[in-house]
């Protein structure tokens, strides 16, 4: 199998550019000052800090790759990955919400909206005046998106939408959602369309808020549609384009979850590394013991490998090249690395790692979602195998 990393024509250069340094430092400083002091408070209360995201919007971190003409920062995927990593190192929940807003709702409108639609919604999303949500998954479909039951029937100048969506980030607090609906036959990939539905539209409500193991400060709820009338000009692209659009959006979204995973892994590793140097047993730091040192070596190696996969996918995305295989590889590997790293971090902390007085138990809880959201590890392996068997 050919490797893009050995393709000299690819011209890979993963050195940190000035924009990454600037925005990375901004994200790091913001996370230390405005997120870190509240991490456990928000986690315990399952509090979604809406005002925090408006502050991030003012700094341009809720619209990293949205062009300036629509009110965004106009950066690329390297800068975007940097933002997600720095925030997730401090809190996976906040990193998840920043990622979902940027890559799913905002990213979908940016990629497939017409000029009127972009100018209508992107400026509000760019500043986080409006929080964005994205709806694909349903209770009984999960990874089987083509089996969705939410329908949209054209009635004059409006679509009548009925059904529900599950596991929706910002389902309650979001001001606008991009929702995949069935406009054709069930099981037909060309029978799905994408509609933008604004909060306040009659018949559009949210359901229960999920009580989650981790990522508890990132709001997750149902979306419910009961004879919801949506103007037909809210259709993104053409009727029947929704499934194809969603798969392309998920290509970018998988880079987001990979970056989120990387941030969680780095946070857990850095905490474990520092603790291993401070913790004394038998008259010396536990980092001196090979059992601990080798754990740290494995963690560091896997983190760097994950980062290279992510940067490779981000580079392809920046150059508008096919990224399906690379984004799936990055998401699959980085998410599994996050789980392994967080698990080993708890082990290095020992009994203290099992308490909420130290940060690694939260990394441990948060990491698991990364192997599930935006396509499970098993789905990523299906995607990768299909790509390499073409």
C-alpha positions as CSV (number, residue, x, y, z in Angstrom):
1,X,0.0,0.0,0.0
2,X,1.4,3.4,-1.0
3,X,1.9,5.9,1.8
4,X,1.2,9.6,1.3
5,X,4.0,10.3,3.8
6,X,6.5,8.7,1.4
7,X,5.1,10.6,-1.6
8,X,7.6,13.4,-2.2
9,X,5.2,15.2,-4.5
10,X,2.9,15.7,-1.5
11,X,5.4,18.2,0.0
12,X,4.4,17.6,3.6
13,X,5.6,20.2,6.1
14,X,4.1,19.9,9.6
15,X,6.3,22.6,11.2
16,X,4.3,25.0,13.4
17,X,3.4,28.1,11.5
18,X,3.0,31.6,13.0
19,X,-0.8,31.4,12.9
20,X,-0.8,28.1,14.8
21,X,1.5,29.6,17.4
22,X,-0.7,32.7,17.8
23,X,-4.0,30.9,18.0
24,X,-2.6,28.0,20.0
25,X,-1.3,30.4,22.6
26,X,-4.6,32.2,22.6
27,X,-6.6,29.0,23.1
28,X,-4.2,27.8,25.8
29,X,-4.4,31.1,27.8
30,X,-8.1,31.2,27.5
31,X,-8.5,27.6,28.7
32,X,-6.2,28.2,31.7
33,X,-8.0,31.3,32.7
34,X,-11.7,30.7,31.8
35,X,-12.2,26.9,31.7
36,X,-9.8,25.2,34.1
37,X,-11.1,26.8,37.3
38,X,-14.7,25.5,36.5
39,X,-14.0,22.1,34.9
40,X,-15.2,19.9,37.8
41,X,-18.0,22.3,38.7
42,X,-19.5,22.2,35.2
43,X,-18.9,18.4,35.0
44,X,-20.7,17.6,38.2
45,X,-23.6,19.9,37.4
46,X,-23.7,19.0,33.7
47,X,-23.7,22.7,33.0
48,X,-23.4,23.9,29.4
49,X,-21.7,27.3,29.7
50,X,-23.3,29.2,26.8
51,X,-21.6,32.5,27.6
52,X,-18.2,30.9,27.5
53,X,-18.7,30.0,23.8
54,X,-19.7,33.6,23.0
55,X,-16.4,34.6,24.5
56,X,-14.7,32.0,22.3
57,X,-16.7,33.4,19.4
58,X,-15.3,36.9,20.0
59,X,-11.8,35.5,19.8
60,X,-12.6,33.8,16.4
61,X,-12.4,30.2,17.8
62,X,-16.0,29.3,16.9
63,X,-15.3,30.0,13.2
64,X,-11.7,29.0,12.6
65,X,-12.0,28.1,8.9
66,X,-15.0,30.3,8.0
67,X,-13.8,33.0,5.5
68,X,-13.6,36.5,6.7
69,X,-16.3,37.6,4.3
70,X,-18.8,35.6,6.4
71,X,-17.4,36.9,9.7
72,X,-15.0,34.1,10.4
73,X,-11.3,33.8,11.1
74,X,-10.3,32.5,7.7
75,X,-7.7,30.0,8.9
76,X,-7.2,26.4,7.8
77,X,-7.3,23.0,9.4
78,X,-3.9,23.2,11.1
79,X,-5.0,26.1,13.1
80,X,-8.4,24.5,13.8
81,X,-6.7,21.3,15.1
82,X,-4.5,23.4,17.3
83,X,-7.5,25.1,18.9
84,X,-9.3,21.9,19.6
85,X,-6.2,20.2,21.1
86,X,-5.4,23.1,23.4
87,X,-8.9,23.3,24.7
88,X,-9.4,19.6,25.1
89,X,-6.1,19.3,27.1
90,X,-8.0,21.2,29.8
91,X,-11.6,20.0,29.2
92,X,-12.9,17.5,26.7
93,X,-16.5,18.7,27.0
94,X,-15.7,22.3,25.9
95,X,-13.4,20.9,23.1
96,X,-16.3,18.7,21.9
97,X,-18.7,21.6,21.7
98,X,-16.2,23.9,19.9
99,X,-15.6,21.0,17.4
100,X,-19.3,20.3,16.8
101,X,-20.1,23.9,16.3
102,X,-17.2,24.5,13.9
103,X,-17.2,21.4,11.8
104,X,-20.8,20.1,11.8
105,X,-23.4,22.8,11.7
106,X,-21.2,25.7,10.6
107,X,-19.1,23.5,8.3
108,X,-22.1,22.0,6.6
109,X,-23.6,25.4,5.7
110,X,-20.2,26.7,4.6
111,X,-19.7,23.7,2.3
112,X,-23.1,23.3,0.8
113,X,-25.1,26.5,1.4
114,X,-25.7,29.0,-1.4
115,X,-24.5,32.6,-1.0
116,X,-27.8,33.8,0.5
117,X,-27.8,31.0,3.0
118,X,-24.1,31.6,4.0
119,X,-24.7,35.3,4.5
120,X,-27.9,34.6,6.5
121,X,-26.5,32.1,9.0
122,X,-22.7,32.1,9.0
123,X,-22.0,35.5,10.5
124,X,-24.2,34.7,13.6
125,X,-22.5,31.3,13.9
126,X,-19.1,32.7,13.4
127,X,-19.4,34.9,16.5
128,X,-21.4,32.3,18.5
129,X,-24.2,34.8,18.7
130,X,-26.0,31.6,17.6
131,X,-24.9,28.2,18.7
132,X,-25.1,25.5,16.0
133,X,-26.4,21.9,16.2
134,X,-26.3,19.1,13.6
135,X,-28.8,16.2,13.4
136,X,-28.2,12.9,11.7
137,X,-28.5,10.1,14.3
138,X,-31.8,8.6,15.4
139,X,-32.7,6.3,18.3
140,X,-33.1,3.2,16.1
141,X,-30.7,3.9,13.3
142,X,-27.3,4.8,14.8
143,X,-24.7,4.1,12.1
144,X,-27.5,3.0,9.7
145,X,-28.2,6.6,8.6
146,X,-30.2,5.5,5.5
147,X,-32.7,3.9,7.7
148,X,-33.8,7.2,9.3
149,X,-37.4,7.8,10.1
150,X,-37.5,11.6,10.3
151,X,-39.4,12.7,7.2
152,X,-39.9,16.0,5.3
153,X,-42.8,16.3,2.9
154,X,-43.1,19.3,0.6
155,X,-46.3,21.3,1.0
156,X,-46.3,24.4,-1.1
157,X,-43.4,26.6,0.0
158,X,-42.7,24.6,3.1
159,X,-41.4,21.2,4.2
160,X,-43.5,19.5,6.9
161,X,-41.0,17.7,9.1
162,X,-41.9,14.9,11.6
163,X,-39.6,12.7,13.6
164,X,-36.8,13.0,16.1
165,X,-33.0,13.0,16.4
166,X,-30.9,11.6,19.2
167,X,-27.5,12.4,20.7
168,X,-27.5,15.9,19.4
169,X,-24.8,18.2,20.7
170,X,-26.4,21.6,21.6
171,X,-29.9,20.2,21.0
172,X,-31.4,22.4,23.7
173,X,-29.3,25.5,23.6
174,X,-28.6,25.6,19.9
175,X,-30.2,28.4,17.9
176,X,-30.0,26.7,14.5
177,X,-29.6,23.1,13.4
178,X,-28.7,21.4,10.2
179,X,-31.0,18.3,10.1
180,X,-30.9,15.3,7.8
181,X,-34.4,14.3,6.8
182,X,-35.9,11.6,4.6
183,X,-37.5,13.1,1.4
184,X,-37.5,9.8,-0.5
185,X,-37.7,6.1,0.1
186,X,-36.1,4.5,3.2
187,X,-32.8,2.9,2.5
188,X,-32.2,5.1,-0.6
189,X,-29.1,7.3,-0.2
190,X,-30.7,9.8,-2.6
191,X,-33.8,9.9,-0.5
192,X,-32.2,12.1,2.2
193,X,-32.0,15.9,2.2
194,X,-30.5,18.6,4.5
195,X,-32.6,21.3,6.0
196,X,-31.6,24.3,8.2
197,X,-34.1,24.7,11.0
198,X,-34.0,27.7,13.3
199,X,-34.9,27.6,17.0
200,X,-38.4,29.0,17.5
201,X,-39.8,27.3,14.4
202,X,-43.3,26.0,15.4
203,X,-43.2,22.3,16.0
204,X,-39.4,22.2,16.7
205,X,-38.5,21.3,20.3
206,X,-35.9,19.5,22.2
207,X,-36.3,16.3,24.3
208,X,-34.5,14.9,27.3
209,X,-31.0,15.9,28.2
210,X,-28.8,12.8,28.3
211,X,-27.1,11.9,31.7
212,X,-23.7,10.9,30.4
213,X,-20.6,9.1,31.7
214,X,-18.3,11.8,30.4
215,X,-18.3,15.0,28.3
216,X,-20.9,16.2,30.8
217,X,-20.6,19.9,30.2
218,X,-21.3,19.4,26.5
219,X,-25.0,19.4,26.1
220,X,-26.6,16.4,24.5
221,X,-30.3,16.1,23.9
222,X,-33.0,14.9,21.5
223,X,-34.5,17.0,18.7
224,X,-38.2,16.6,18.2
225,X,-40.2,17.6,15.1
226,X,-44.0,17.7,15.2
227,X,-45.5,19.0,11.9
228,X,-42.7,21.5,11.9
229,X,-43.0,23.8,8.9
230,X,-39.6,24.7,7.4
231,X,-39.3,27.1,4.4
232,X,-38.1,25.3,1.3
233,X,-35.4,27.9,0.8
234,X,-33.8,26.4,3.9
235,X,-32.9,23.3,1.8
236,X,-29.1,23.0,1.5
237,X,-28.2,22.0,-2.1
238,X,-30.7,19.9,-4.0
239,X,-33.3,17.5,-2.6
240,X,-31.7,14.1,-2.3
241,X,-28.2,15.5,-1.6
242,X,-28.3,15.2,2.1
243,X,-26.6,11.8,2.6
244,X,-23.7,12.7,0.3
245,X,-23.3,16.0,2.0
246,X,-23.4,14.4,5.5
247,X,-20.7,11.9,4.6
248,X,-18.4,14.7,3.4
249,X,-19.1,16.7,6.5
250,X,-18.2,13.7,8.6
251,X,-14.8,13.5,6.8
252,X,-14.0,16.8,8.3
253,X,-15.8,16.0,11.5
254,X,-13.5,13.0,12.0
255,X,-10.5,15.3,12.0
256,X,-12.3,17.2,14.8
257,X,-12.8,14.1,16.9
258,X,-9.2,13.0,16.2
259,X,-8.0,16.4,17.4
260,X,-10.3,16.2,20.5
261,X,-8.9,12.8,21.2
262,X,-5.3,14.1,20.9
263,X,-6.0,16.9,23.3
264,X,-7.5,14.5,25.9
265,X,-4.5,12.1,25.4
266,X,-2.0,15.0,25.8
267,X,-3.8,16.3,28.9
268,X,-3.8,12.9,30.5
269,X,-0.2,12.2,29.6
270,X,1.1,15.5,30.9
271,X,-0.7,15.0,34.2
272,X,0.7,11.5,34.5
273,X,4.2,12.5,33.6
274,X,4.3,15.3,36.2
275,X,2.8,13.1,38.9
276,X,5.3,10.3,38.1
277,X,8.2,12.7,38.8
278,X,6.6,14.0,42.1
279,X,5.3,10.8,43.6
280,X,7.9,9.1,45.7
281,X,8.0,5.4,46.6
282,X,10.9,3.4,48.1
283,X,12.9,6.6,48.4
284,X,12.6,7.7,44.7
285,X,10.3,9.1,42.1
286,X,8.1,6.4,40.6
287,X,9.2,7.6,37.1
288,X,12.5,5.9,37.9
289,X,10.8,2.5,37.9
290,X,10.8,0.8,34.5
291,X,7.2,-0.3,34.8
292,X,6.2,3.4,34.9
293,X,8.8,4.7,32.5
294,X,7.8,2.2,29.8
295,X,4.1,3.2,30.2
296,X,5.1,6.8,29.6
297,X,7.2,5.8,26.6
298,X,4.3,3.9,25.0
299,X,1.9,6.8,25.7
300,X,4.3,9.4,24.2
301,X,5.0,7.3,21.1
302,X,1.3,6.7,20.4
303,X,0.4,10.4,20.9
304,X,3.0,11.5,18.4
305,X,1.9,8.8,15.9
306,X,-1.7,10.0,16.3
307,X,-0.7,13.6,15.8
308,X,1.1,12.8,12.5
309,X,-2.1,11.0,11.2
310,X,-4.1,14.1,12.2
311,X,-1.8,16.5,10.5
312,X,-1.7,14.4,7.4
313,X,-5.5,14.5,7.2
314,X,-5.6,18.2,8.0
315,X,-3.1,18.9,5.2
316,X,-5.3,17.0,2.7
317,X,-8.3,18.9,3.8
318,X,-6.5,22.2,3.4
319,X,-5.6,21.3,-0.1
320,X,-9.2,20.1,-0.9
321,X,-7.9,16.6,-1.7
322,X,-9.8,13.3,-0.9
323,X,-9.5,12.7,2.8
324,X,-11.9,9.9,3.6
325,X,-9.3,7.3,4.4
326,X,-6.9,9.6,6.2
327,X,-9.6,11.2,8.4
328,X,-11.0,7.8,9.3
329,X,-7.5,6.5,10.2
330,X,-6.8,9.6,12.2
331,X,-10.1,9.4,14.1
332,X,-9.9,5.6,14.7
333,X,-6.3,5.7,15.9
334,X,-6.4,8.9,17.9
335,X,-9.6,8.0,19.8
336,X,-8.2,4.5,20.8
337,X,-4.9,6.2,21.9
338,X,-6.9,8.6,24.0
339,X,-8.6,5.7,25.8
340,X,-5.4,3.8,26.3
341,X,-3.5,6.9,27.5
342,X,-6.2,8.0,29.9
343,X,-6.4,4.4,31.3
344,X,-2.7,4.3,31.9
345,X,-2.7,7.7,33.4
346,X,-5.2,6.5,36.0
347,X,-3.0,3.5,36.6
348,X,0.1,5.7,37.2
349,X,-1.8,7.8,39.7
350,X,-3.0,4.7,41.5
351,X,-5.7,5.2,44.1
352,X,-5.5,8.9,43.6
353,X,-6.4,8.5,39.9
354,X,-9.7,7.0,40.9
355,X,-10.8,10.1,42.8
356,X,-12.1,13.4,41.5
357,X,-9.4,15.3,43.3
358,X,-7.1,14.7,40.3
359,X,-7.8,15.3,36.7
360,X,-7.1,11.9,35.1
361,X,-10.4,10.3,36.1
362,X,-12.2,12.9,34.0
363,X,-9.9,12.3,31.0
364,X,-10.7,8.6,31.5
365,X,-14.5,9.3,31.4
366,X,-14.3,11.8,28.5
367,X,-12.0,9.7,26.3
368,X,-14.5,6.9,25.7
369,X,-16.9,9.0,23.7
370,X,-14.2,9.7,21.1
371,X,-14.4,6.0,20.1
372,X,-18.1,6.3,19.6
373,X,-19.1,9.7,18.3
374,X,-19.1,10.6,14.6
375,X,-18.7,6.9,13.7
376,X,-17.6,4.2,16.1
377,X,-14.1,2.6,15.8
378,X,-15.8,-0.3,14.0
379,X,-17.4,2.1,11.5
380,X,-13.9,3.7,10.9
381,X,-12.5,0.3,10.1
382,X,-15.3,-0.3,7.6
383,X,-14.5,3.0,6.0
384,X,-10.7,2.4,5.9
385,X,-11.1,-1.2,4.6
386,X,-13.4,0.0,1.8
387,X,-10.9,2.7,0.8
388,X,-7.9,0.3,0.7
389,X,-9.8,-2.4,-1.1
390,X,-10.9,-0.2,-4.0
